[in-house]
Amino acid sequence: MPVKNYAILRTQKLNRKNIQEVKKRCEHVNRIEFTENVNKELSHLDRCVIGDSDSDWFKLFKTRFKELEHYKDPSSRKLNSNAVIGVEAVTTMSHEMGDKIDIDGWIDANNKWMQDYFGKDNVLHGVLHMDEVTPHIHYFITPVLDGKFNAREIMGGRNKYRDRQTEYAKAMEPFGLQRGLKTGRTDYVTIKELYAKNQNIINLPDISSEESAEEYRIRINKQYRALQIRIGYLEREVKDHEVIRDYAAKLEEETDKLQEKYNELRDRNKRLEHNFKYRRLGNYLVEDLIYAVENYDDKNVIDNYLTRIAPLNEWGKQYNDRIDREGEHKSIEEGSVK
């Protein structure tokens, strides 16, 4: 079976109204709180790779916020109660590659890519975890652009998500890593396939004649922890796709509204053009009438002319009666002029 060598990048927005969630994530990263899949005997290998150890993410956000000139102006717009105050990014790799790469070089490459992509001033904290099945780094990033918090612009939608994954994988190629499967907003089957492809981890391997029961238990337990990590990544990917799906749905809704407005304006324009043509025709009729009065002494000719244009004049009155205050007229029934 070929070795999986995927470069993995996951991002999660941290919302201002969910401060407890921010603190919980920070405690996990700083190992104030341990999860079941953490091997405490290896926790001494963890280290801070950007910023200060045990940094409080919410305090980092408040410090960054106070530094920005935009928010010092009393007249400027403040952050909403549900604003995104930070982004947690996790970088890792396929489990099979954990012991096959230069970890220090990988850390440096990750730090550089993060600072180049999000901005050096925005990447405030980074912690390497070596006490789980696969090495990975947690980053805390403030989504500041042009002096203001703007997670919508920085994180973007589906296309930017896809491009970000591609750019990150490109930076990890020197370590033998590559981009994973490209999935889109509607690729629900693909997501299910990703789960299915990882079910092979659940199939317990055969016990070797050269290992004891305890050695087999340790090996199985390690694979179980790897499965937990893999499921966690997959769950995050599903959540990412749900966010992208909702964002795309809003865009489609906005597109429908704009199309409806466009159709309304197009119909109005057609009606106004029709009205203009009628008014121009009316001007021609008036000119003809003036010419007839000035050049024909026979009143019968003039009376006959007025009789012939009377239906058209009556239609014009109906037409003008249907013009609203904005100058837009409503349609009139066919057959008004006979």
C-alpha positions, 0 to 999 in steps of 0.5 A, a space after each residue: 500500500 502506498 504511503 500517504 503523504 498529505 500536507 494538512 492545513 485546517 482553520 477555524 474561526 474564533 468568534 467574539 461571542 464564544 469567549 469560553 470556546 477561545 479559552 478552551 482551545 487555548 488551554 488545550 494548546 498550552 496543555 493546561 487541559 489534556 485530552 484522552 489522546 495525549 501521551 503525557 510522557 511525551 509532552 516535554 517535547 512540545 514547544 512554543 515556536 512563535 510568541 511566548 509560551 502559555 500565551 492567553 489568546 484572548 489577551 493577545 486579541 485585546 492587545 492587538 485590538 488596542 494597537 490598531 489606530 482605526 479603533 482609537 477613533 471614537 467615530 470609527 465603527 467598532 467590532 460587532 459582538 459576534 465578530 471573528 477575533 481570531 483564527 486557529 490554524 492547525 498544520 500537520 501531515 499524514 500519520 505515516 509521514 510523522 517520523 520521515 521528515 526533518 521536523 525542525 525544517 518543517 516547523 520553520 517552513 510552516 512559520 514562514 508560510 503562516 507569516 507570509 500568508 496572514 502577515 507577520 503581525 497577525 501570527 501571534 502564537 504557535 505551539 508544536 505538539 509532539 505528544 499526540 500520534 502525529 506532529 502538528 502545530 497550532 497557530 493563533 492568528 488575528 485576521 487584521 487587514 488594512 488596520 481593521 479586523 476583516 476575517 471575511 476578506 482574509 479567509 474568503 469563500 470556497 475559491 480562496 479556501 481551495 487556493 489556500 490549501 494548494 499554496 500551503 501544500 506547495 510550500 510543503 513539497 520539499 518535505 515530500 508532502 503533497 496536496 490532499 483531495 480537492 473537494 467542492 461545496 457539493 462534494 458530499 459523496 467525496 466527504 463520505 468516501 474520505 471517511 470510508 477510505 479511513 475505515 481500514 484503520 479500524 480493521 485490527 491487524 494480525 498479531 505477529 508471532 514475534 510480539 507479546 500481547 502487551 506489545 500488540 496492545 501498545 501497537 493497537 492503542 497507537 493506531 486507535 489514537 491515530 484514528 481519533 486524530 484522523 476522525 478529528 481532521 475529517 470532522 473539521 473538514 466537514 465543518 469547513 465544507 458546511 461553512 462554505 456551503 452556507 456562504 455559497 447559499 447566501 451568495 446564490 440568494 443575493 444573486 437571485 435578488 439582484 437578478 430580480 432587481 435587474 429584471 424589474 429595471 429592464 421591464 421598467 426601461 422597456 415601458 419607459 422607451 414605449 412611453 417615449 415613442 408614444 410621446 414622440 408620435 404625439 408631437 408628430 400628430 400635433 405638428 401635422 394638425 398645425 400644418 393642416 390648419 395653416 394650409 387647408 381652408 376646408 374645415 371638413 378636411 381638419 374634422 376628418 383628420 381629427 376623427 381618424 386620430 381620435 382612437 389613438 388620442 383616447 389610447 394615449 390618454 389611457 396610457 398616460 393615466 397609468 403612469 405612476 409618480 416616478 414616470 413608470 407606466 403600467 401595461 394596458 390591455 391589448 386591443 385598446 386601440 382598434 
